Amino acid sequence: MTGLALFAFSSWLVLTSVPISNPAFQSLPPEPDETTRIDEIYDQESRLFLSLYSLDGDGKVDYVTGRTVQGHKRSSYGNPVYFLPEHPIFYWWNHTMFNDPQLDGVNGNELVYQEDTEFDITRYKPCVFNGQPC
């Protein structure tokens, strides 16, 4: 190999072995504990079971996970029972939506789906009755 070819090959080897990281991506915390969950929503249109969390404990939604519903049935009491995968397919946190197509939890391989987006809870709970959310 010539010196130039050897230099180009070694440069390519170094560049492809260094992972490039996104600072917003690194800050995605793992799925929160159930004690911080403030609501659950079943989105029939997208067949997603959404879990809404308040990490700060102030009642405001600041973390959302979405799992695809694989099936459902009614309990003996008439309540819906959903069959869900262990890990979510998407996460919303810090104005960014992340996609996890491998469904393996927060481990660094999630993809940024959309940045600068808000979670709009009024899509699922649009009404207010006597000043209280429905």
DRENDO-1510 file (C-alpha; in Angstrom, 1 decimal, always signed):
<recs>
REC; n; res; u; v; w
REC; 1; MET; +0.0; +0.0; +0.0 .
REC; 2; THR; +1.1; +3.5; -0.7 .
REC; 3; GLY; +1.5; +6.0; +2.1 .
REC; 4; LEU; -1.6; +7.9; +1.0 .
REC; 5; ALA; -3.8; +4.8; +0.8 .
REC; 6; LEU; -2.5; +3.6; +4.2 .
REC; 7; PHE; -3.3; +7.0; +5.7 .
REC; 8; ALA; -6.8; +7.1; +4.1 .
REC; 9; PHE; -7.5; +3.5; +5.3 .
REC; 10; SER; -6.4; +4.2; +8.9 .
REC; 11; SER; -8.4; +7.4; +9.0 .
REC; 12; TRP; -11.5; +5.6; +7.8 .
REC; 13; LEU; -10.9; +2.9; +10.5 .
REC; 14; VAL; -10.6; +5.5; +13.3 .
REC; 15; LEU; -13.6; +7.5; +12.2 .
REC; 16; THR; -15.9; +4.4; +11.9 .
REC; 17; SER; -14.9; +3.0; +15.3 .
REC; 18; VAL; -15.7; +6.2; +17.2 .
REC; 19; PRO; -19.5; +6.4; +18.1 .
REC; 20; ILE; -21.1; +9.7; +17.4 .
REC; 21; SER; -23.5; +10.7; +20.2 .
REC; 22; ASN; -26.3; +13.1; +20.4 .
REC; 23; PRO; -26.4; +15.1; +23.7 .
REC; 24; ALA; -30.2; +15.1; +23.9 .
REC; 25; PHE; -30.2; +11.4; +23.3 .
REC; 26; GLN; -27.8; +10.6; +26.1 .
REC; 27; SER; -30.0; +12.4; +28.6 .
REC; 28; LEU; -33.0; +10.2; +28.0 .
REC; 29; PRO; -33.7; +8.7; +31.5 .
REC; 30; PRO; -34.9; +5.2; +31.8 .
REC; 31; GLU; -38.6; +4.4; +32.1 .
REC; 32; PRO; -39.7; +5.9; +35.4 .
REC; 33; ASP; -41.0; +4.0; +38.4 .
REC; 34; GLU; -44.7; +3.3; +38.7 .
REC; 35; THR; -44.9; +5.6; +41.7 .
REC; 36; THR; -44.5; +8.6; +39.4 .
REC; 37; ARG; -47.2; +7.5; +36.9 .
REC; 38; ILE; -50.1; +9.9; +37.0 .
REC; 39; ASP; -52.4; +8.6; +34.2 .
REC; 40; GLU; -52.8; +5.9; +31.7 .
REC; 41; ILE; -54.5; +6.3; +28.3 .
REC; 42; TYR; -55.5; +3.7; +25.7 .
REC; 43; ASP; -55.3; +5.3; +22.2 .
REC; 44; GLN; -57.7; +3.1; +20.2 .
REC; 45; GLU; -56.8; +4.8; +16.9 .
REC; 46; SER; -53.1; +3.9; +17.1 .
REC; 47; ARG; -53.5; +0.9; +19.4 .
REC; 48; LEU; -51.0; +2.4; +21.9 .
REC; 49; PHE; -51.2; +2.2; +25.7 .
REC; 50; LEU; -49.8; +5.5; +27.0 .
REC; 51; SER; -48.3; +5.9; +30.5 .
REC; 52; LEU; -48.0; +9.5; +31.7 .
REC; 53; TYR; -45.5; +10.3; +34.4 .
REC; 54; SER; -44.7; +13.4; +36.5 .
REC; 55; LEU; -41.0; +13.0; +37.3 .
REC; 56; ASP; -41.0; +16.3; +39.3 .
REC; 57; GLY; -44.1; +15.2; +41.3 .
REC; 58; ASP; -46.0; +18.3; +40.5 .
REC; 59; GLY; -48.8; +16.6; +38.6 .
REC; 60; LYS; -47.6; +17.9; +35.2 .
REC; 61; VAL; -46.8; +15.4; +32.5 .
REC; 62; ASP; -43.1; +15.4; +31.7 .
REC; 63; TYR; -42.4; +11.9; +30.5 .
REC; 64; VAL; -44.6; +9.6; +28.4 .
REC; 65; THR; -44.2; +6.0; +27.2 .
REC; 66; GLY; -46.2; +4.2; +24.5 .
REC; 67; ARG; -46.6; +0.5; +24.1 .
REC; 68; THR; -48.3; -1.3; +21.3 .
REC; 69; VAL; -51.3; -3.2; +22.5 .
REC; 70; GLN; -50.9; -6.8; +21.3 .
REC; 71; GLY; -54.3; -7.9; +22.6 .
REC; 72; HIS; -57.0; -7.2; +25.2 .
REC; 73; LYS; -59.9; -8.8; +27.0 .
REC; 74; ARG; -62.3; -8.0; +29.8 .
REC; 75; SER; -61.7; -9.0; +33.4 .
REC; 76; SER; -64.4; -10.8; +35.4 .
REC; 77; TYR; -65.2; -7.3; +36.7 .
REC; 78; GLY; -65.7; -5.9; +33.2 .
REC; 79; ASN; -62.5; -3.9; +33.2 .
REC; 80; PRO; -60.2; -3.9; +30.1 .
REC; 81; VAL; -57.0; -6.0; +30.4 .
REC; 82; TYR; -54.3; -5.1; +27.9 .
REC; 83; PHE; -51.4; -7.4; +26.8 .
REC; 84; LEU; -48.4; -5.2; +26.3 .
REC; 85; PRO; -44.7; -5.8; +25.4 .
REC; 86; GLU; -42.2; -5.4; +28.3 .
REC; 87; HIS; -40.7; -2.2; +26.9 .
REC; 88; PRO; -42.2; +0.8; +25.1 .
REC; 89; ILE; -41.9; +1.5; +21.4 .
REC; 90; PHE; -41.7; +5.2; +22.0 .
REC; 91; TYR; -40.7; +7.7; +24.7 .
REC; 92; TRP; -41.5; +11.4; +25.0 .
REC; 93; TRP; -39.3; +13.5; +27.2 .
REC; 94; ASN; -37.8; +17.0; +27.2 .
REC; 95; HIS; -39.7; +18.1; +24.1 .
REC; 96; THR; -38.3; +15.1; +22.1 .
REC; 97; MET; -40.0; +11.9; +20.9 .
REC; 98; PHE; -37.7; +8.8; +20.8 .
REC; 99; ASN; -38.5; +5.6; +18.9 .
REC; 100; ASP; -37.2; +2.2; +20.1 .
REC; 101; PRO; -38.1; -0.2; +17.3 .
REC; 102; GLN; -36.1; -3.1; +19.0 .
REC; 103; LEU; -38.3; -2.8; +22.1 .
REC; 104; ASP; -35.3; -3.4; +24.4 .
REC; 105; GLY; -35.7; -0.5; +26.8 .
REC; 106; VAL; -33.6; +2.6; +27.2 .
REC; 107; ASN; -30.1; +1.4; +26.5 .
REC; 108; GLY; -28.7; +3.9; +24.0 .
REC; 109; ASN; -30.0; +2.5; +20.7 .
REC; 110; GLU; -33.2; +4.7; +20.6 .
REC; 111; LEU; -33.7; +7.0; +17.7 .
REC; 112; VAL; -34.9; +10.6; +17.8 .
REC; 113; TYR; -38.2; +10.5; +16.1 .
REC; 114; GLN; -39.1; +14.2; +16.4 .
REC; 115; GLU; -37.6; +17.1; +18.2 .
REC; 116; ASP; -39.2; +20.3; +19.6 .
REC; 117; THR; -42.6; +18.6; +20.1 .
REC; 118; GLU; -45.0; +18.8; +23.0 .
REC; 119; PHE; -47.2; +16.0; +24.3 .
REC; 120; ASP; -50.8; +17.2; +23.7 .
REC; 121; ILE; -52.9; +15.5; +26.4 .
REC; 122; THR; -56.0; +17.4; +25.2 .
REC; 123; ARG; -56.1; +15.0; +22.2 .
REC; 124; TYR; -57.1; +12.3; +24.6 .
REC; 125; LYS; -58.8; +14.3; +27.4 .
REC; 126; PRO; -60.2; +17.4; +25.7 .
REC; 127; CYS; -62.9; +18.4; +28.2 .
REC; 128; VAL; -63.2; +20.0; +31.6 .
REC; 129; PHE; -66.2; +19.5; +33.9 .
REC; 130; ASN; -66.8; +22.0; +36.7 .
REC; 131; GLY; -63.2; +23.2; +36.3 .
REC; 132; GLN; -61.8; +19.6; +36.8 .
REC; 133; PRO; -60.2; +17.6; +33.9 .
REC; 134; CYS; -62.3; +14.7; +32.7 .
</recs>
